[in-house]
Amino acid sequence: MDPLLLATIGLPLTIVILVIIGFYKLFIKKKRITFLYSFRQYYRANYFRISRRAEGISIRG
């Protein structure tokens, strides 16, 4: 086989395999994605309260 043809087939195949492994590690094992999601949820829920405290306005409730 021609080396250029092997490279043309092999490089995209390698990229696809690496992407599949990456998605498996992120979404199937779910080690860091849950921490990141909960941090975003906490930040969005408390953004208004945090920004008002930074301005010196106290909000209770």
N, CA, C and O atoms as a DFTB+ gen file, in Angstrom:
244 C
 N C O
     1  1       0.840      -1.193       0.000
     2  2       0.000       0.000       0.000
     3  2       0.876       1.243       0.000
     4  3       2.006       1.240       0.489
     5  1       0.325       2.282      -0.555
     6  2       1.026       3.562      -0.617
     7  2       1.080       4.204       0.778
     8  3       0.061       4.233       1.468
     9  1       2.232       4.716       1.208
    10  2       2.324       5.339       2.534
    11  2       1.405       6.549       2.702
    12  3       0.901       6.805       3.796
    13  1       1.192       7.287       1.621
    14  2       0.297       8.450       1.708
    15  2      -1.146       8.010       1.944
    16  3      -1.885       8.666       2.679
    17  1      -1.541       6.914       1.329
    18  2      -2.887       6.382       1.545
    19  2      -3.052       5.884       2.976
    20  3      -4.098       6.086       3.592
    21  1      -2.019       5.235       3.502
    22  2      -2.068       4.785       4.896
    23  2      -2.190       5.969       5.849
    24  3      -2.942       5.908       6.822
    25  1      -1.457       7.041       5.573
    26  2      -1.533       8.229       6.426
    27  2      -2.902       8.889       6.312
    28  3      -3.436       9.391       7.301
    29  1      -3.470       8.889       5.111
    30  2      -4.789       9.490       4.900
    31  2      -5.870       8.740       5.661
    32  3      -6.814       9.350       6.161
    33  1      -5.743       7.445       5.752
    34  2      -6.720       6.643       6.490
    35  2      -6.387       6.622       7.983
    36  3      -7.284       6.705       8.823
    37  1      -5.116       6.512       8.308
    38  2      -4.704       6.327       9.696
    39  2      -4.881       7.544      10.574
    40  3      -5.284       7.407      11.729
    41  1      -4.595       8.731      10.066
    42  2      -4.681       9.938      10.894
    43  2      -6.112      10.237      11.343
    44  3      -6.331      10.432      12.538
    45  1      -7.095      10.283      10.439
    46  2      -8.469      10.511      10.921
    47  2      -8.975       9.389      11.831
    48  3      -9.726       9.641      12.774
    49  1      -8.563       8.161      11.547
    50  2      -8.969       7.045      12.394
    51  2      -8.400       7.192      13.804
    52  3      -9.087       6.915      14.787
    53  1      -7.152       7.627      13.900
    54  2      -6.536       7.861      15.206
    55  2      -7.253       8.972      15.957
    56  3      -7.491       8.854      17.159
    57  1      -7.597      10.045      15.264
    58  2      -8.307      11.161      15.900
    59  2      -9.669      10.706      16.407
    60  3     -10.061      11.055      17.521
    61  1     -10.389       9.936      15.609
    62  2     -11.710       9.445      16.014
    63  2     -11.595       8.548      17.243
    64  3     -12.414       8.644      18.157
    65  1     -10.596       7.687      17.274
    66  2     -10.414       6.801      18.428
    67  2     -10.098       7.606      19.679
    68  3     -10.632       7.314      20.749
    69  1      -9.239       8.614      19.564
    70  2      -8.909       9.445      20.726
    71  2     -10.117      10.234      21.222
    72  3     -10.290      10.401      22.430
    73  1     -10.949      10.718      20.312
    74  2     -12.159      11.448      20.713
    75  2     -13.133      10.516      21.429
    76  3     -13.740      10.908      22.426
    77  1     -13.287       9.310      20.942
    78  2     -14.180       8.342      21.595
    79  2     -13.678       8.010      22.994
    80  3     -14.471       7.923      23.932
    81  1     -12.371       7.823      23.144
    82  2     -11.810       7.549      24.473
    83  2     -12.026       8.739      25.397
    84  3     -12.347       8.558      26.572
    85  1     -11.853       9.956      24.882
    86  2     -12.073      11.148      25.699
    87  2     -13.512      11.284      26.154
    88  3     -13.763      11.606      27.315
    89  1     -14.465      11.044      25.258
    90  2     -15.878      11.107      25.641
    91  2     -16.219      10.029      26.665
    92  3     -17.014      10.260      27.576
    93  1     -15.621       8.861      26.513
    94  2     -15.860       7.792      27.482
    95  2     -15.374       8.205      28.865
    96  3     -16.062       7.997      29.864
    97  1     -14.187       8.790      28.911
    98  2     -13.642       9.192      30.212
    99  2     -14.465      10.310      30.840
   100  3     -14.636      10.339      32.058
   101  1     -14.975      11.230      30.024
   102  2     -15.745      12.349      30.578
   103  2     -17.150      11.949      30.999
   104  3     -17.571      12.244      32.117
   105  1     -17.876      11.280      30.113
   106  2     -19.305      11.091      30.337
   107  2     -19.675       9.730      30.912
   108  3     -20.689       9.620      31.601
   109  1     -18.897       8.706      30.655
   110  2     -19.236       7.389      31.187
   111  2     -18.695       7.241      32.608
   112  3     -19.409       6.784      33.501
   113  1     -17.457       7.621      32.815
   114  2     -16.888       7.518      34.161
   115  2     -17.396       8.622      35.072
   116  3     -17.553       8.398      36.272
   117  1     -17.655       9.802      34.537
   118  2     -18.237      10.942      35.266
   119  2     -17.473      11.266      36.549
   120  3     -18.055      11.278      37.633
   121  1     -16.204      11.522      36.428
   122  2     -15.446      11.871      37.624
   123  2     -15.407      13.376      37.838
   124  3     -15.701      13.845      38.937
   125  1     -15.053      14.135      36.822
   126  2     -14.901      15.574      37.001
   127  2     -16.100      16.361      36.487
   128  3     -16.297      17.505      36.895
   129  1     -16.887      15.791      35.622
   130  2     -17.981      16.558      35.019
   131  2     -19.039      16.901      36.066
   132  3     -19.668      17.954      35.969
   133  1     -19.252      16.043      37.060
   134  2     -20.259      16.337      38.077
   135  2     -19.801      17.480      38.969
   136  3     -20.611      18.324      39.355
   137  1     -18.508      17.520      39.303
   138  2     -17.992      18.624      40.112
   139  2     -18.123      19.930      39.351
   140  3     -18.533      20.944      39.915
   141  1     -17.774      19.909      38.066
   142  2     -17.849      21.130      37.271
   143  2     -19.294      21.595      37.148
   144  3     -19.564      22.792      37.235
   145  1     -20.222      20.671      36.947
   146  2     -21.621      21.042      36.816
   147  2     -22.161      21.614      38.121
   148  3     -22.870      22.620      38.099
   149  1     -21.842      21.000      39.251
   150  2     -22.363      21.497      40.518
   151  2     -21.760      22.857      40.852
   152  3     -22.441      23.698      41.439
   153  1     -20.504      23.092      40.494
   154  2     -19.892      24.395      40.729
   155  2     -20.584      25.463      39.894
   156  3     -20.848      26.560      40.387
   157  1     -20.881      25.152      38.632
   158  2     -21.584      26.123      37.775
   159  2     -22.976      26.418      38.320
   160  3     -23.422      27.566      38.316
   161  1     -23.653      25.387      38.784
   162  2     -24.991      25.566      39.329
   163  2     -24.948      26.462      40.562
   164  3     -25.782      27.357      40.705
   165  1     -23.988      26.232      41.450
   166  2     -23.837      27.045      42.656
   167  2     -23.508      28.486      42.288
   168  3     -24.051      29.421      42.878
   169  1     -22.623      28.666      41.319
   170  2     -22.215      30.015      40.925
   171  2     -23.390      30.786      40.335
   172  3     -23.591      31.955      40.663
   173  1     -24.158      30.148      39.475
   174  2     -25.305      30.834      38.869
   175  2     -26.375      31.159      39.900
   176  3     -27.017      32.206      39.819
   177  1     -26.573      30.275      40.866
   178  2     -27.605      30.501      41.874
   179  2     -27.229      31.637      42.811
   180  3     -28.106      32.357      43.288
   181  1     -25.950      31.809      43.081
   182  2     -25.513      32.806      44.051
   183  2     -24.846      34.018      43.429
   184  3     -24.281      34.837      44.154
   185  1     -24.890      34.163      42.116
   186  2     -24.201      35.271      41.467
   187  2     -24.773      36.615      41.894
   188  3     -24.020      37.544      42.189
   189  1     -26.096      36.728      41.929
   190  2     -26.721      38.003      42.279
   191  2     -26.378      38.384      43.712
   192  3     -26.052      39.539      43.989
   193  1     -26.449      37.423      44.617
   194  2     -26.155      37.688      46.018
   195  2     -24.687      38.093      46.205
   196  3     -24.384      39.004      46.975
   197  1     -23.790      37.418      45.506
   198  2     -22.364      37.723      45.622
   199  2     -22.072      39.100      45.044
   200  3     -21.303      39.862      45.630
   201  1     -22.674      39.433      43.900
   202  2     -22.393      40.731      43.288
   203  2     -22.951      41.868      44.137
   204  3     -22.341      42.935      44.196
   205  1     -24.084      41.674      44.792
   206  2     -24.637      42.717      45.660
   207  2     -23.778      42.913      46.907
   208  3     -23.632      44.038      47.386
   209  1     -23.214      41.840      47.433
   210  2     -22.318      41.973      48.586
   211  2     -21.066      42.741      48.207
   212  3     -20.526      43.497      49.014
   213  1     -20.611      42.552      46.997
   214  2     -19.415      43.259      46.552
   215  2     -19.675      44.759      46.450
   216  3     -18.756      45.560      46.623
   217  1     -20.911      45.143      46.173
   218  2     -21.262      46.557      46.096
   219  2     -21.553      47.142      47.470
   220  3     -21.709      48.357      47.594
   221  1     -21.628      46.318      48.497
   222  2     -21.889      46.804      49.842
   223  2     -23.353      46.807      50.216
   224  3     -23.727      47.380      51.239
   225  1     -24.188      46.181      49.410
   226  2     -25.622      46.120      49.687
   227  2     -25.919      44.747      50.285
   228  3     -25.580      43.724      49.690
   229  1     -26.541      44.723      51.442
   230  2     -26.841      43.462      52.098
   231  2     -28.246      43.006      51.715
   232  3     -29.209      43.765      51.823
   233  1     -28.348      41.765      51.272
   234  2     -29.648      41.189      50.909
   235  2     -29.878      39.976      51.799
   236  3     -29.073      39.045      51.801
   237  1     -30.945      39.980      52.537
   238  2     -31.302      38.837      53.382
   239  2     -32.428      38.070      52.711
   240  3     -33.301      38.657      52.071
   241  1     -32.399      36.784      52.861
   242  2     -33.516      36.052      52.336
   243  2     -33.115      34.834      51.648
   244  3     -33.966      34.101      51.144
